[in-house]
Amino acid sequence: LRAHTLDWAFFTFHTIVFFVLSLTMSIFMKTTVWPKSDFFLMLIFFMLFMESELTFIYLMAVFVKRPSLVAVVAPTLLFILATPRYLFFGLDPQDASFSKLVVCGLSPTAFVLGTDLFSQAEKGEIGMTWGLVNEGRFSVATVLLFL
């Protein structure tokens, strides 16, 4: 087999797995936490995050050669990369939009800030829909672009 065939097989397999996981997460979130939000918007949100985590896995593979070390380092690093969200804790979701754009370069931070936007829309009894994707200076559309 050619090298690109294995690459496509790897990509296709992970895309299918990520789609199933995203579908499961979207169903769970739609039925419990975000009932008013659009299902397909959640599906795209979760799918983009999981695809961005695939690049994180490749990054870990470059720097760490032992799988047992990756099993410890990867979740810790993922948590650390999500913590810049707490710099904005207590601020209005639309405040500090430039600073949020800077930290959205980190995929886990972009994901956490996106979940905040979904939750804010749900708190307002509206839910995140396609009509609200571009609302505000820092929007879900921005998060989706960064993911």
C-alpha positions as CSV (number, residue, x, y, z in Angstrom):
1,L,0.0,0.0,0.0
2,R,1.1,3.5,-0.6
3,A,1.7,5.9,2.3
4,H,-1.1,8.2,1.4
5,T,-3.6,5.3,1.5
6,L,-2.7,4.6,5.1
7,D,-2.9,8.3,5.9
8,W,-6.4,8.5,4.4
9,A,-7.4,5.3,6.2
10,F,-6.2,6.8,9.5
11,F,-8.0,10.1,8.9
12,T,-11.2,8.4,7.8
13,F,-11.3,6.1,10.8
14,H,-10.7,8.9,13.2
15,T,-13.3,11.1,11.5
16,I,-15.9,8.4,11.9
17,V,-15.0,7.8,15.5
18,F,-15.1,11.6,16.2
19,F,-18.4,11.9,14.4
20,V,-20.0,9.1,16.6
21,L,-18.6,10.7,19.8
22,S,-19.8,14.2,18.7
23,L,-23.2,12.8,17.9
24,T,-23.4,11.1,21.3
25,M,-22.3,14.3,23.1
26,S,-24.7,16.4,21.1
27,I,-27.6,14.1,21.9
28,F,-26.7,14.2,25.6
29,M,-26.3,18.0,25.7
30,K,-29.5,18.5,23.7
31,T,-31.5,16.4,26.1
32,T,-30.0,17.6,29.4
33,V,-28.0,20.9,29.5
34,W,-28.8,22.8,26.3
35,P,-32.3,21.8,25.2
36,K,-33.1,25.1,23.4
37,S,-29.8,25.1,21.4
38,D,-29.6,23.9,17.8
39,F,-28.6,20.3,17.5
40,F,-26.6,20.6,14.3
41,L,-24.7,23.6,15.6
42,M,-23.7,21.6,18.7
43,L,-22.7,18.7,16.4
44,I,-20.4,20.9,14.4
45,F,-19.0,22.5,17.5
46,F,-18.1,19.2,19.1
47,M,-16.8,17.7,15.8
48,L,-14.5,20.7,15.1
49,F,-13.1,20.4,18.7
50,M,-12.4,16.7,18.3
51,E,-10.7,17.2,14.9
52,S,-8.6,19.9,16.5
53,E,-7.6,17.5,19.2
54,L,-6.3,15.2,16.5
55,T,-3.6,17.7,15.7
56,F,-2.9,17.9,19.5
57,I,-2.3,14.1,19.4
58,Y,0.1,14.5,16.5
59,L,1.9,17.3,18.5
60,M,2.2,15.0,21.5
61,A,3.6,12.2,19.3
62,V,6.4,14.5,18.1
63,F,7.6,15.5,21.5
64,V,6.9,12.4,23.6
65,K,8.0,8.9,22.4
66,R,6.9,6.8,25.3
67,P,3.1,6.0,25.3
68,S,3.0,5.7,29.1
69,L,4.3,9.2,29.5
70,V,1.8,10.5,26.9
71,A,-1.0,9.0,29.0
72,V,0.0,11.2,31.9
73,V,1.2,14.3,30.1
74,A,-1.6,14.7,27.5
75,P,-4.6,15.1,29.9
76,T,-2.6,17.4,32.1
77,L,-1.5,19.5,29.2
78,L,-5.1,19.6,27.9
79,F,-6.3,20.9,31.2
80,I,-3.5,23.5,31.4
81,L,-4.4,24.7,27.9
82,A,-8.0,25.1,29.0
83,T,-7.2,27.2,32.1
84,P,-6.8,30.6,30.3
85,R,-10.6,30.7,30.3
86,Y,-10.5,31.5,34.0
87,L,-8.7,34.8,33.2
88,F,-12.1,36.0,32.0
89,F,-14.2,34.5,34.8
90,G,-16.7,37.0,36.1
91,L,-16.5,39.2,33.0
92,D,-19.4,39.7,30.6
93,P,-19.1,37.2,27.7
94,Q,-18.6,40.1,25.3
95,D,-15.9,41.9,27.3
96,A,-12.2,41.5,26.6
97,S,-12.9,40.2,23.1
98,F,-9.3,40.9,21.8
99,S,-7.8,39.0,24.7
100,K,-10.2,36.1,24.1
101,L,-9.2,36.1,20.4
102,V,-5.6,35.7,21.5
103,V,-6.2,32.8,23.8
104,C,-8.5,31.1,21.3
105,G,-5.4,30.0,19.5
106,L,-5.4,27.3,22.1
107,S,-8.0,24.8,21.0
108,P,-9.1,23.7,24.5
109,T,-9.5,27.4,25.5
110,A,-11.6,28.1,22.4
111,F,-13.8,25.1,23.3
112,V,-14.3,26.2,26.9
113,L,-15.2,29.8,25.8
114,G,-17.6,28.3,23.2
115,T,-19.3,26.3,25.9
116,D,-19.7,29.5,27.9
117,L,-21.4,31.2,25.0
118,F,-23.8,28.2,24.6
119,S,-24.6,28.3,28.3
120,Q,-25.1,32.1,28.3
121,A,-27.6,31.7,25.4
122,E,-29.3,28.9,27.2
123,K,-29.4,30.9,30.4
124,G,-31.3,33.6,28.5
125,E,-34.0,31.1,27.6
126,I,-33.1,31.4,23.9
127,G,-30.5,28.7,23.3
128,M,-27.7,29.0,20.7
129,T,-29.2,28.9,17.2
130,W,-27.9,29.7,13.8
131,G,-29.4,33.2,14.1
132,L,-27.2,34.0,17.1
133,V,-24.0,32.5,15.8
134,N,-22.6,36.0,14.8
135,E,-24.1,38.0,17.7
136,G,-21.7,40.1,19.7
137,R,-18.0,41.1,19.4
138,F,-16.9,37.6,20.5
139,S,-19.3,35.0,19.0
140,V,-19.7,31.3,18.5
141,A,-18.7,31.9,14.8
142,T,-15.4,33.2,16.0
143,V,-14.9,30.1,18.2
144,L,-15.9,27.8,15.3
145,L,-13.2,29.5,13.1
146,F,-10.6,29.0,15.8
147,L,-11.5,25.3,16.3
